[in-house]
Amino acid sequence: MNHHQEARGREQGAWGMEKEPIKSHEDLEAYKIAFDVAMKIFDLSKKFAFIPPPASLLKKL
């Protein structure tokens, strides 16, 4: 089996490194980074004090 047959089903990434084929959006590096940042923001937001909305605003809902 030569190199081309062995690499079938994989794609070349940056700097010639082989990567596994993408099967889901969760395999994308951009998704992983964005998800990690979103979770950090969510964790930080839990530290903020909860201020309930004014009653006048709740009546409109």
Secondary structure per residue as TSV (DSSP state, phi and psi in degrees):
chain	resnum	aa	ss	phi	psi
A	1	M	-	360.0	126.0
A	2	N	-	-89.2	176.6
A	3	H	H	-59.8	-39.4
A	4	H	H	-67.4	-38.6
A	5	Q	H	-69.6	-37.3
A	6	E	H	-66.9	-36.0
A	7	A	T	-85.9	-1.4
A	8	R	T	-58.3	137.8
A	9	G	T	88.4	-4.5
A	10	R	-	-117.3	158.9
A	11	E	E	-118.9	157.3
A	12	Q	E	-81.3	128.8
A	13	G	-	-97.4	-165.4
A	14	A	G	-61.4	145.0
A	15	W	G	59.2	26.1
A	16	G	G	76.0	8.6
A	17	M	-	-77.4	141.4
A	18	E	E	-84.1	143.3
A	19	K	E	-123.9	155.0
A	20	E	-	-74.4	152.2
A	21	P	-	-64.0	149.0
A	22	I	-	-79.7	123.2
A	23	K	-	-106.5	-19.7
A	24	S	S	-153.2	161.1
A	25	H	G	-61.8	-25.4
A	26	E	G	-70.8	-13.7
A	27	D	G	-81.1	-16.1
A	28	L	S	-74.1	134.4
A	29	E	H	-61.7	-38.8
A	30	A	H	-62.2	-39.1
A	31	Y	H	-63.3	-45.4
A	32	K	H	-61.0	-43.6
A	33	I	H	-65.9	-46.5
A	34	A	H	-62.9	-39.9
A	35	F	H	-65.4	-43.3
A	36	D	H	-60.6	-43.7
A	37	V	H	-64.4	-43.5
A	38	A	H	-60.6	-40.6
A	39	M	H	-67.9	-35.7
A	40	K	H	-65.3	-42.8
A	41	I	H	-63.6	-42.8
A	42	F	H	-60.6	-46.3
A	43	D	H	-61.0	-42.2
A	44	L	H	-64.5	-38.0
A	45	S	H	-67.0	-23.9
A	46	K	T	-67.5	-18.5
A	47	K	T	-80.4	-16.0
A	48	F	S	-72.8	146.5
A	49	A	-	-71.6	140.6
A	50	F	-	-84.8	126.6
A	51	I	-	-117.1	112.4
A	52	P	-	-65.0	148.0
A	53	P	-	-68.2	156.4
A	54	P	-	-61.2	149.2
A	55	A	H	-58.6	-34.6
A	56	S	H	-63.1	-33.5
A	57	L	H	-73.9	-38.1
A	58	L	H	-64.4	-33.8
A	59	K	H	-65.1	-27.7
A	60	K	H	-75.4	-18.7
A	61	L	-	-80.8	360.0
